[in-house]
Amino acid sequence: MNIRIQWFDSRREPQCPPDPRYPEGKDIDIGGGCLIALPYPAKRCGYYIVVCHDCHANAVITTAGRPDDPRSIRLPCRKRETDDHSHH
């Protein structure tokens, strides 16, 4: 996998307390494909841009610098979707 993860700092601290249901972070699943670990926790409020250069799947995920930040994301594999459609 050729993955790029960039974090962009919003330069502000969180204003709300963390969600107690996720004391060790959240695992985000938006498609059942590639599982990508994220730097966890983020420094403060901001967002990650995650891009798979192999299949061009991408996502933007917000952060708050709290324990309930995302710790991983599962992206849909666009290459697999394209391959599946080409056989029909």
C-alpha positions as CSV (number, residue, x, y, z in Angstrom):
1,M,0.0,0.0,0.0
2,N,1.2,3.4,-0.9
3,I,-0.5,5.6,1.7
4,R,0.0,9.3,2.5
5,I,-1.3,10.7,5.7
6,Q,-1.1,14.4,6.3
7,W,-2.3,16.2,9.4
8,F,-3.3,19.9,9.3
9,D,-3.3,21.9,12.5
10,S,-6.2,24.1,13.1
11,R,-4.2,25.8,15.9
12,R,-6.9,25.5,18.5
13,E,-7.5,23.4,21.5
14,P,-10.7,21.3,22.0
15,Q,-13.7,23.0,23.5
16,C,-15.7,19.9,24.5
17,P,-14.8,17.0,26.7
18,P,-14.0,13.6,25.0
19,D,-16.6,11.0,24.4
20,P,-16.2,8.5,27.3
21,R,-17.3,5.7,25.1
22,Y,-14.0,5.9,23.2
23,P,-11.2,6.2,25.8
24,E,-8.7,4.5,23.5
25,G,-9.8,6.2,20.2
26,K,-12.2,5.4,17.4
27,D,-11.8,3.0,14.5
28,I,-13.4,4.6,11.4
29,D,-14.8,2.3,8.7
30,I,-16.0,3.9,5.5
31,G,-15.8,1.0,3.2
32,G,-14.4,-2.3,4.3
33,G,-11.1,-2.1,2.4
34,C,-7.6,-1.1,3.5
35,L,-7.0,-0.6,7.2
36,I,-4.7,2.3,7.9
37,A,-3.4,3.2,11.4
38,L,-3.4,7.0,12.1
39,P,-1.0,8.9,14.4
40,Y,-2.9,8.8,17.7
41,P,-3.9,11.0,19.4
42,A,-3.5,14.2,17.3
43,K,-1.8,17.2,18.9
44,R,-5.0,19.2,18.9
45,C,-7.9,20.2,16.7
46,G,-7.2,19.7,13.0
47,Y,-7.8,17.1,10.3
48,Y,-6.0,14.3,8.5
49,I,-6.1,13.8,4.8
50,V,-5.5,10.2,3.9
51,V,-4.9,9.1,0.3
52,C,-4.1,5.7,-1.1
53,H,-2.0,6.2,-4.1
54,D,-2.6,2.7,-5.3
55,C,-6.3,2.9,-5.7
56,H,-6.9,6.7,-5.2
57,A,-9.3,6.2,-2.2
58,N,-9.2,9.2,0.1
59,A,-10.8,10.7,3.2
60,V,-10.7,13.7,5.5
61,I,-10.9,12.9,9.2
62,T,-11.2,15.6,11.9
63,T,-9.3,15.5,15.2
64,A,-9.5,17.2,18.5
65,G,-6.4,16.1,20.3
66,R,-8.4,14.0,22.8
67,P,-8.6,10.3,23.7
68,D,-11.7,9.9,21.4
69,D,-9.8,10.9,18.3
70,P,-9.7,8.4,15.3
71,R,-6.8,5.9,15.6
72,S,-7.5,4.1,12.4
73,I,-9.5,4.3,9.2
74,R,-10.7,1.6,6.8
75,L,-10.9,3.0,3.3
76,P,-12.8,1.4,0.4
77,C,-10.5,0.0,-2.2
78,R,-11.4,1.7,-5.4
79,K,-9.0,-0.5,-7.4
80,R,-10.9,-3.6,-6.2
81,E,-14.2,-2.0,-7.1
82,T,-13.0,-1.1,-10.6
83,D,-11.6,-4.6,-11.1
84,D,-14.9,-6.1,-9.9
85,H,-16.9,-4.0,-12.4
86,S,-14.6,-4.8,-15.3
87,H,-15.5,-8.5,-15.1
88,H,-19.3,-8.0,-15.6
